[in-house]
């Protein structure tokens, strides 16, 4: 038997996710109030949390309003499923076909005028091209209005 608070969160969450059948809410009561533990499909966790946590914060705000009406303090915990792997990680594990064109790596500039001191600290000779280029870049940065 689910309570009004569980039904409320369940309704909101099921309208947001792609897999509403995998939404489950556990309710526990302790000295701090009512804790609702929300578990969704791993692919839907991002939808529930939202950008910078905005969606989760909105759900918590609505729960707080419900708590004011029912004289209760509600907390929402979004349970993390550890078996989730982002699509990018899954693609790395499965070898994909090599792309038709591979980009040429950029050639690194050679630095000839760098000497090492006995203390293993890098120093650049005063008249080197690298030193002149670095000073010019720093001067350009100093001109920026930040």
KETINU-776109 format. One line per field, with one value per residue (C-alpha): z negated, x negated, y negated; chain; residue number from 1. Coordinates in Angstrom, 1 decimal. Example, Ala and Ser with C-alpha at 12.3 -4.5 7.8 and 13.67 -1.06 7.14 Angstrom:
BEGIN
zz = (-7.8 / -7.1)
xx = (-12.3 / -13.7)
yy = (4.5 / 1.1)
mol = (A / A)
seq = (1 / 2)
***
This chain:
BEGIN
zz = (0.0 / 1.0 / -0.7 / 0.8 / 0.8 / 2.6 / 5.2 / 5.6 / 6.3 / 8.4 / 10.6 / 11.2 / 11.8 / 14.2 / 16.4 / 16.7 / 17.4 / 20.4 / 18.4 / 15.9 / 15.1 / 13.4 / 10.9 / 7.3 / 4.2 / 0.7 / -2.3 / -5.7 / -8.8 / -11.4 / -13.8 / -11.0 / -9.1 / -6.1 / -3.7 / -0.2 / 1.6 / 5.4 / 7.7 / 11.5 / 14.5 / 14.8 / 18.1 / 16.5 / 13.5 / 15.5 / 16.4 / 12.7 / 11.5 / 14.4 / 15.3 / 12.2 / 10.1 / 11.1 / 11.6 / 8.4 / 6.5 / 8.0 / 6.9 / 3.4 / 3.3 / 4.3 / 1.6 / -1.0 / 0.0 / -0.5 / -3.8 / -4.9 / -4.1 / -6.0 / -8.9 / -7.9 / -6.8 / -3.6 / -2.2 / 1.3 / 1.9 / 5.4 / 5.2 / 7.4 / 9.4 / 9.7 / 12.7 / 15.0 / 17.6 / 19.8 / 23.5 / 24.2 / 21.8 / 23.3 / 26.8 / 25.6 / 24.4 / 27.6 / 30.5 / 33.2 / 36.9 / 37.6 / 39.1 / 42.9 / 42.4 / 39.5 / 38.6 / 38.9 / 35.5 / 35.2 / 35.2 / 31.9 / 32.1 / 31.2 / 28.3 / 28.5 / 26.1 / 22.8 / 20.3 / 17.1 / 13.9 / 11.4 / 9.4 / 12.3 / 12.8 / 16.4 / 17.4 / 20.8 / 22.2 / 22.3 / 26.1 / 27.2 / 29.6 / 27.0 / 24.4 / 26.8 / 27.9 / 24.3 / 23.3 / 26.2 / 25.3 / 21.7 / 22.8 / 24.9 / 21.9 / 19.8 / 22.3 / 21.7 / 19.6 / 17.1)
xx = (0.0 / -1.5 / -0.9 / 0.0 / -3.6 / -4.8 / -2.0 / -2.9 / -6.6 / -5.8 / -3.5 / -6.0 / -8.9 / -7.0 / -6.1 / -9.8 / -11.5 / -11.7 / -11.2 / -8.3 / -8.0 / -11.4 / -10.5 / -10.3 / -10.0 / -10.8 / -9.4 / -11.1 / -10.3 / -12.9 / -13.5 / -14.4 / -11.1 / -10.1 / -12.7 / -11.7 / -14.3 / -13.8 / -15.2 / -15.0 / -16.5 / -20.2 / -19.6 / -16.9 / -19.0 / -20.1 / -16.5 / -15.6 / -18.6 / -18.5 / -21.0 / -22.9 / -20.4 / -17.5 / -14.9 / -15.7 / -15.6 / -12.2 / -10.9 / -12.2 / -10.6 / -7.2 / -7.7 / -8.5 / -5.2 / -3.3 / -5.1 / -3.9 / -0.3 / -0.7 / -2.8 / -5.7 / -9.3 / -10.2 / -13.6 / -14.2 / -17.1 / -17.9 / -19.5 / -22.6 / -22.7 / -26.4 / -25.9 / -25.3 / -28.0 / -27.7 / -27.4 / -30.9 / -32.5 / -30.6 / -31.8 / -35.4 / -35.2 / -33.7 / -36.1 / -34.5 / -35.4 / -38.3 / -37.2 / -37.7 / -39.8 / -42.2 / -43.2 / -46.9 / -48.4 / -49.6 / -53.3 / -54.8 / -57.1 / -60.7 / -62.2 / -66.0 / -66.8 / -65.7 / -68.5 / -68.1 / -69.7 / -71.2 / -67.9 / -65.9 / -64.0 / -63.3 / -64.7 / -64.5 / -67.4 / -66.7 / -67.0 / -65.2 / -62.2 / -60.1 / -60.8 / -59.9 / -56.7 / -55.6 / -56.3 / -54.2 / -51.3 / -51.5 / -51.5 / -48.4 / -46.7 / -47.5 / -45.7 / -42.4 / -39.8 / -38.6)
yy = (0.0 / -3.3 / -6.6 / -9.9 / -11.1 / -7.9 / -8.3 / -12.0 / -11.3 / -8.3 / -10.3 / -13.0 / -10.7 / -8.3 / -11.2 / -12.2 / -8.9 / -6.6 / -3.4 / -4.1 / -0.4 / -0.5 / -3.3 / -2.2 / -4.2 / -3.0 / -4.9 / -4.9 / -7.0 / -8.0 / -10.9 / -13.2 / -12.6 / -10.7 / -9.4 / -8.5 / -6.5 / -6.7 / -4.1 / -4.4 / -2.7 / -3.7 / -5.4 / -7.6 / -8.9 / -11.9 / -12.8 / -12.8 / -14.8 / -17.3 / -19.9 / -21.0 / -19.1 / -21.4 / -18.6 / -16.8 / -20.1 / -20.9 / -17.5 / -18.1 / -21.6 / -20.0 / -17.4 / -20.2 / -21.8 / -18.5 / -18.2 / -21.6 / -20.6 / -17.2 / -18.5 / -16.2 / -16.6 / -14.8 / -14.0 / -12.5 / -10.2 / -9.2 / -5.7 / -5.2 / -2.0 / -1.1 / 1.2 / -1.7 / -2.4 / -5.5 / -4.8 / -6.2 / -3.7 / -0.8 / -1.8 / -1.9 / 1.7 / 3.0 / 2.5 / 0.5 / 0.3 / -2.0 / -5.3 / -5.7 / -8.8 / -9.4 / -12.8 / -13.6 / -14.4 / -18.0 / -18.3 / -19.6 / -22.5 / -21.5 / -23.3 / -23.5 / -26.2 / -24.6 / -23.6 / -21.7 / -22.9 / -20.5 / -20.9 / -19.4 / -22.7 / -23.8 / -27.1 / -28.8 / -30.8 / -34.6 / -35.1 / -31.9 / -32.0 / -30.1 / -32.8 / -35.6 / -33.9 / -33.2 / -36.8 / -38.0 / -35.7 / -36.9 / -40.5 / -39.9 / -38.3 / -41.4 / -43.6 / -41.7 / -43.4 / -40.8)
mol = (A / A / A / A / A / A / A / A / A / A / A / A / A / A / A / A / A / A / A / A / A / A / A / A / A / A / A / A / A / A / A / A / A / A / A / A / A / A / A / A / A / A / A / A / A / A / A / A / A / A / A / A / A / A / A / A / A / A / A / A / A / A / A / A / A / A / A / A / A / A / A / A / A / A / A / A / A / A / A / A / A / A / A / A / A / A / A / A / A / A / A / A / A / A / A / A / A / A / A / A / A / A / A / A / A / A / A / A / A / A / A / A / A / A / A / A / A / A / A / A / A / A / A / A / A / A / A / A / A / A / A / A / A / A / A / A / A / A / A / A / A / A / A / A / A / A)
seq = (1 / 2 / 3 / 4 / 5 / 6 / 7 / 8 / 9 / 10 / 11 / 12 / 13 / 14 / 15 / 16 / 17 / 18 / 19 / 20 / 21 / 22 / 23 / 24 / 25 / 26 / 27 / 28 / 29 / 30 / 31 / 32 / 33 / 34 / 35 / 36 / 37 / 38 / 39 / 40 / 41 / 42 / 43 / 44 / 45 / 46 / 47 / 48 / 49 / 50 / 51 / 52 / 53 / 54 / 55 / 56 / 57 / 58 / 59 / 60 / 61 / 62 / 63 / 64 / 65 / 66 / 67 / 68 / 69 / 70 / 71 / 72 / 73 / 74 / 75 / 76 / 77 / 78 / 79 / 80 / 81 / 82 / 83 / 84 / 85 / 86 / 87 / 88 / 89 / 90 / 91 / 92 / 93 / 94 / 95 / 96 / 97 / 98 / 99 / 100 / 101 / 102 / 103 / 104 / 105 / 106 / 107 / 108 / 109 / 110 / 111 / 112 / 113 / 114 / 115 / 116 / 117 / 118 / 119 / 120 / 121 / 122 / 123 / 124 / 125 / 126 / 127 / 128 / 129 / 130 / 131 / 132 / 133 / 134 / 135 / 136 / 137 / 138 / 139 / 140 / 141 / 142 / 143 / 144 / 145 / 146)
***
